[in-house]
Amino acid sequence: MFKSRIFTIWYFTALTVWGALFAALNSIQFLFEHWYYPAIMVVGAFVAGFTPEGGGAVAFPVLSVFLHIDRVLARDFSMMIQSIGMTSASIWILTNKETDRRDYRPCFVFVPMCIAGMVAGFQFFQQIPVYIIQALFVSLSATFVTAYYFSDHRGTQTRLTIGSKLDAAYLGVILIGGGIVSSLFGTGADILLYMFLITRFNMTAKIAVRISIVLQASLSIFGFAYRAIIDQGPHGLTSYQIRTWLCAFPVVLFMAPFGAYILARLHVNWMLRGIIALNIFQLAWFVVKDYKVEKLEAAGVFTTILAATFYFALKHVAQMHLDAALLPPRE
């Protein structure tokens, strides 16, 4: 994993910066009292490097749904921690000797469009009821990772080719929508982009995963900076949030690129099964804990719509592969 000189320099520089910040702003006692933050991110960061889901896909529901931590705090932690973990994974990906960096040129367009969506989300969508946001996220996570696991047809193209203005328009909507979703959860743009790349553009799973990681890393850095510098009102970042971020920093610094490293070498079905079980349990827990009819209805509607969307999108990819296989060979 440390064969890249650039990644090695990044890793140990970031670790040194963390040590200095921890010594100045945090304490061992605070770390012991908030041990669950780094514990959550052992799994969350690995998921971030191994799948199209960011580490926030674990952090947000665990903090918001299970531990009843304020939704905004859970969202901010997801962005803050991904700004390290997914950046670390991105640097490993982009400096790997096997990487063709031309595959990632679309990110120069993807990132600004997602940022525009995120700013709109921060400005206009934060008043949505918390249970709606939670229901949407746990439904999205559970249906997406299940579809991801059971799909055998995840695309064949290694480079994005936009063939029409309609494709470009669809992609723009997905990117802006992904930015809005990330403003609510701290993650989510990566999931939406991944699904669109493998379905509409028939891209390979590995390249689509890695492009989604680079996108979400960039978006998380922006979101962290936005909350720290621009959105400094009564609900701006607090010292408590910085200290919890520092607790999990070294965990995600290593685990996210480690997940990308494993992805490059193995197809670990047992890991995906574990993620499916975790996400389905999160969905069930959300509905059962402090049961309310509104929560059940919201989760039911979102799960049905998203499951149908993912199913038909992946079915479309499978049909395209079948049609291609049945075409007579060219003479």
C-alpha positions as CSV (number, residue, x, y, z in Angstrom):
1,M,0.0,0.0,0.0
2,F,3.0,2.3,0.6
3,K,4.6,1.7,-2.8
4,S,3.6,5.2,-4.0
5,R,6.1,7.8,-2.8
6,I,3.4,10.6,-3.0
7,F,1.0,8.6,-0.9
8,T,3.7,7.7,1.7
9,I,4.6,11.4,2.0
10,W,0.9,12.4,2.4
11,Y,0.3,9.7,4.9
12,F,3.1,10.5,7.3
13,T,2.7,14.3,6.8
14,A,-1.0,14.0,7.7
15,L,-0.2,11.8,10.7
16,T,2.3,14.3,11.9
17,V,-0.2,17.2,11.5
18,W,-2.8,15.1,13.4
19,G,-0.3,14.5,16.3
20,A,0.3,18.2,16.6
21,L,-3.4,19.1,16.4
22,F,-4.3,16.4,18.9
23,A,-1.7,17.6,21.4
24,A,-2.9,21.2,21.1
25,L,-6.7,20.7,20.9
26,N,-7.6,17.3,22.4
27,S,-6.8,14.9,25.2
28,I,-6.4,11.2,25.9
29,Q,-9.3,11.5,28.4
30,F,-11.6,12.9,25.8
31,L,-10.6,10.1,23.4
32,F,-11.4,7.4,26.0
33,E,-14.7,9.0,26.7
34,H,-15.6,9.2,23.0
35,W,-14.1,5.9,21.9
36,Y,-17.1,5.1,19.8
37,Y,-16.1,7.7,17.2
38,P,-12.9,5.9,16.1
39,A,-14.6,2.5,16.6
40,I,-17.4,3.4,14.2
41,M,-14.8,4.6,11.6
42,V,-12.8,1.3,11.6
43,V,-15.7,-0.1,9.6
44,G,-16.9,3.2,8.1
45,A,-13.5,4.1,6.5
46,F,-12.9,0.6,5.2
47,V,-16.4,0.8,3.5
48,A,-15.4,4.2,2.1
49,G,-12.4,2.7,0.3
50,F,-14.0,-0.7,-0.6
51,T,-17.4,0.4,-2.0
52,P,-19.1,3.4,-3.6
53,E,-20.4,4.3,-0.1
54,G,-18.6,6.9,1.9
55,G,-17.6,6.4,5.5
56,G,-20.6,8.6,6.3
57,A,-22.8,5.7,5.2
58,V,-21.8,4.1,8.5
59,A,-21.1,7.2,10.6
60,F,-24.4,9.1,9.9
61,P,-26.9,6.4,10.7
62,V,-25.0,5.0,13.7
63,L,-24.6,8.5,15.2
64,S,-28.0,9.9,14.2
65,V,-30.3,6.8,14.4
66,F,-28.6,4.6,17.1
67,L,-26.9,7.1,19.4
68,H,-29.5,9.9,18.9
69,I,-26.8,12.5,18.2
70,D,-28.1,15.6,16.5
71,R,-28.6,15.2,12.8
72,V,-26.4,18.2,12.0
73,L,-23.6,16.9,14.2
74,A,-23.8,13.5,12.5
75,R,-23.7,15.0,9.1
76,D,-20.8,17.3,9.9
77,F,-18.8,14.4,11.4
78,S,-19.4,12.4,8.2
79,M,-18.1,15.2,6.0
80,M,-15.2,16.0,8.3
81,I,-14.0,12.4,8.6
82,Q,-14.4,11.7,4.9
83,S,-12.3,14.8,4.2
84,I,-9.4,12.7,5.6
85,G,-10.4,9.1,4.9
86,M,-11.6,9.5,1.3
87,T,-8.9,12.0,0.5
88,S,-6.4,9.4,1.7
89,A,-8.1,6.8,-0.5
90,S,-8.1,9.2,-3.4
91,I,-4.4,10.0,-3.2
92,W,-3.7,6.3,-3.1
93,I,-5.9,5.7,-6.1
94,L,-4.5,8.5,-8.2
95,T,-0.8,7.8,-7.4
96,N,-1.1,4.0,-7.9
97,K,1.2,3.0,-10.7
98,E,-1.7,1.0,-12.3
99,T,-3.9,4.0,-12.5
100,D,-4.6,5.8,-15.7
101,R,-5.3,9.3,-14.5
102,R,-7.1,10.2,-17.7
103,D,-10.0,8.2,-16.4
104,Y,-10.6,10.8,-13.7
105,R,-10.6,13.9,-15.9
106,P,-14.5,14.1,-15.6
107,C,-14.0,14.9,-11.9
108,F,-12.9,18.4,-12.9
109,V,-16.5,18.9,-14.1
110,F,-18.3,16.6,-11.5
111,V,-16.9,18.3,-8.4
112,P,-18.0,21.9,-9.2
113,M,-21.5,20.8,-10.2
114,C,-21.8,18.8,-6.9
115,I,-20.5,21.7,-4.9
116,A,-23.3,23.9,-6.5
117,G,-25.8,21.3,-5.4
118,M,-24.3,21.2,-1.9
119,V,-24.4,25.0,-1.5
120,A,-28.1,24.9,-2.6
121,G,-28.7,22.1,-0.1
122,F,-27.1,24.0,2.8
123,Q,-29.2,27.1,1.9
124,F,-32.6,25.7,1.2
125,F,-33.1,22.1,2.3
126,Q,-32.0,22.0,5.9
127,Q,-35.5,22.5,7.4
128,I,-36.7,19.1,6.2
129,P,-38.0,17.1,9.2
130,V,-35.2,14.9,10.8
131,Y,-37.2,11.7,10.5
132,I,-37.6,12.2,6.8
133,I,-33.9,12.7,6.3
134,Q,-33.1,9.6,8.4
135,A,-35.7,7.5,6.6
136,L,-34.3,8.6,3.2
137,F,-30.7,7.8,4.2
138,V,-31.3,4.3,5.8
139,S,-33.5,3.4,2.8
140,L,-30.9,4.6,0.3
141,S,-28.1,2.7,2.0
142,A,-30.0,-0.6,2.4
143,T,-31.4,-0.7,-1.1
144,F,-28.2,0.5,-2.8
145,V,-25.8,-1.9,-1.2
146,T,-28.2,-4.8,-1.8
147,A,-28.5,-3.9,-5.4
148,Y,-24.7,-3.5,-5.6
149,Y,-24.1,-7.0,-4.2
150,F,-26.6,-8.9,-6.3
151,S,-25.8,-7.2,-9.6
152,D,-23.6,-9.3,-11.9
153,H,-23.6,-6.7,-14.7
154,R,-21.7,-3.6,-13.6
155,G,-20.5,-2.2,-16.9
156,T,-17.6,-2.8,-19.3
157,Q,-16.3,0.7,-20.2
158,T,-13.2,2.1,-18.4
159,R,-13.7,5.7,-19.5
160,L,-16.7,8.0,-19.5
161,T,-18.1,8.9,-22.9
162,I,-21.0,11.2,-23.1
163,G,-22.9,10.6,-26.3
164,S,-25.6,13.2,-26.3
165,K,-26.9,16.4,-24.8
166,L,-29.6,14.4,-23.0
167,D,-26.9,12.2,-21.3
168,A,-25.1,15.4,-20.2
169,A,-28.4,16.8,-18.8
170,Y,-29.1,13.7,-16.9
171,L,-25.6,13.6,-15.5
172,G,-25.9,17.3,-14.4
173,V,-29.2,16.5,-12.5
174,I,-27.5,13.6,-10.8
175,L,-24.5,15.6,-9.7
176,I,-26.5,18.6,-8.4
177,G,-28.9,16.2,-6.7
178,G,-25.9,14.4,-5.2
179,G,-24.6,17.6,-3.8
180,I,-28.0,18.3,-2.2
181,V,-28.1,14.8,-0.7
182,S,-24.6,15.3,0.7
183,S,-25.6,18.5,2.3
184,L,-28.2,16.6,4.3
185,F,-26.2,13.4,5.2
186,G,-22.6,14.3,4.6
187,T,-22.4,11.6,2.0
188,G,-24.6,10.3,-0.9
189,A,-23.3,11.9,-4.1
190,D,-20.9,9.0,-4.5
191,I,-23.8,6.5,-4.4
192,L,-25.9,8.3,-7.0
193,L,-23.0,8.9,-9.3
194,Y,-21.8,5.3,-9.1
195,M,-25.2,3.9,-10.0
196,F,-25.5,6.4,-12.9
197,L,-22.1,5.6,-14.3
198,I,-22.6,1.8,-14.4
199,T,-26.1,2.0,-15.8
200,R,-26.4,4.9,-18.1
201,F,-22.7,4.9,-19.2
202,N,-22.0,1.2,-18.8
203,M,-18.7,1.8,-16.8
204,T,-16.8,-0.9,-15.0
205,A,-17.4,-1.2,-11.2
206,K,-13.8,-0.5,-10.2
207,I,-13.5,2.7,-12.2
208,A,-17.0,3.9,-11.2
209,V,-16.2,3.2,-7.5
210,R,-12.9,5.1,-7.7
211,I,-14.4,8.1,-9.5
212,S,-17.2,8.2,-6.8
213,I,-14.5,8.1,-4.1
214,V,-12.6,11.0,-5.6
215,L,-15.8,13.0,-6.0
216,Q,-17.0,12.4,-2.4
217,A,-13.5,13.3,-1.1
218,S,-13.6,16.6,-2.9
219,L,-17.1,17.3,-1.8
220,S,-16.3,16.4,1.9
221,I,-13.4,18.8,1.9
222,F,-15.6,21.6,0.6
223,G,-18.4,20.8,3.0
224,F,-15.9,20.8,6.0
225,A,-14.5,24.2,4.8
226,Y,-18.0,25.6,4.2
227,R,-19.1,24.7,7.7
228,A,-15.9,26.0,9.3
229,I,-15.4,29.2,7.3
230,I,-18.7,30.4,5.7
231,D,-21.5,28.9,7.8
232,Q,-20.3,30.3,11.2
233,G,-23.7,31.2,12.6
234,P,-25.1,29.8,15.9
235,H,-25.0,26.3,14.5
236,G,-21.4,26.4,13.1
237,L,-18.7,23.9,13.9
238,T,-17.9,23.6,17.6
239,S,-14.8,22.6,19.6
240,Y,-16.5,19.4,20.4
241,Q,-16.9,18.5,16.7
242,I,-13.2,19.2,16.1
243,R,-12.2,17.0,19.0
244,T,-14.3,14.1,17.9
245,W,-12.9,14.5,14.4
246,L,-9.4,14.3,15.8
247,C,-10.3,11.1,17.7
248,A,-11.1,9.3,14.5
249,F,-8.6,11.0,12.2
250,P,-5.8,8.4,12.3
251,V,-8.2,5.5,11.9
252,V,-9.7,6.8,8.6
253,L,-6.3,7.9,7.4
254,F,-5.2,4.3,7.2
255,M,-8.5,2.3,6.8
256,A,-9.9,4.1,3.7
257,P,-6.9,3.6,1.5
258,F,-6.6,0.0,2.9
259,G,-10.1,-0.6,1.6
260,A,-9.2,0.7,-1.8
261,Y,-6.1,-1.5,-1.7
262,I,-8.2,-4.6,-0.9
263,L,-10.7,-3.6,-3.7
264,A,-7.8,-3.6,-6.2
265,R,-6.9,-7.2,-5.3
266,L,-9.9,-9.1,-4.0
267,H,-13.7,-9.6,-4.5
268,V,-14.6,-10.0,-0.9
269,N,-18.3,-11.1,-0.9
270,W,-18.4,-11.7,2.8
271,M,-17.6,-8.1,3.5
272,L,-20.4,-6.9,1.2
273,R,-22.8,-9.4,3.0
274,G,-21.8,-7.8,6.3
275,I,-22.5,-4.3,4.9
276,I,-25.9,-5.5,3.6
277,A,-26.8,-6.9,7.1
278,L,-25.7,-3.7,8.8
279,N,-27.7,-1.5,6.5
280,I,-30.8,-3.6,6.7
281,F,-30.5,-3.7,10.5
282,Q,-30.2,0.1,10.5
283,L,-33.4,0.4,8.5
284,A,-35.3,-2.0,10.8
285,W,-33.9,-0.2,13.9
286,F,-35.0,3.2,12.6
287,V,-38.6,1.9,12.1
288,V,-38.9,0.0,15.4
289,K,-37.0,2.3,17.8
290,D,-39.5,4.9,19.1
291,Y,-42.0,3.6,16.6
292,K,-44.2,6.1,14.8
293,V,-46.5,5.6,11.9
294,E,-44.9,8.5,10.0
295,K,-41.4,6.8,10.3
296,L,-42.8,3.5,8.9
297,E,-44.6,5.3,6.1
298,A,-41.5,7.3,5.1
299,A,-39.2,4.3,5.2
300,G,-41.7,2.2,3.3
301,V,-42.2,4.8,0.5
302,F,-38.4,5.5,0.1
303,T,-37.4,1.8,0.2
304,T,-40.0,0.9,-2.4
305,I,-39.1,3.7,-4.8
306,L,-35.3,3.3,-4.4
307,A,-35.4,-0.5,-4.7
308,A,-37.5,-0.3,-7.8
309,T,-35.2,2.3,-9.3
310,F,-32.0,0.3,-8.6
311,Y,-33.6,-2.9,-9.8
312,F,-34.8,-1.6,-13.1
313,A,-31.6,0.3,-13.7
314,L,-29.4,-2.8,-13.2
315,K,-31.8,-4.9,-15.1
316,H,-31.4,-2.5,-18.0
317,V,-27.6,-3.0,-17.8
318,A,-28.0,-6.8,-17.8
319,Q,-30.3,-6.6,-20.9
320,M,-27.7,-4.4,-22.7
321,H,-25.0,-7.0,-22.0
322,L,-27.3,-9.8,-23.2
323,D,-28.2,-8.0,-26.4
324,A,-24.5,-7.3,-27.1
325,A,-23.7,-11.0,-26.6
326,L,-26.4,-12.1,-29.1
327,L,-25.2,-9.8,-31.8
328,P,-23.6,-11.7,-34.7
329,P,-19.8,-11.3,-34.8
330,R,-18.4,-8.7,-37.2
331,E,-16.8,-10.2,-40.3
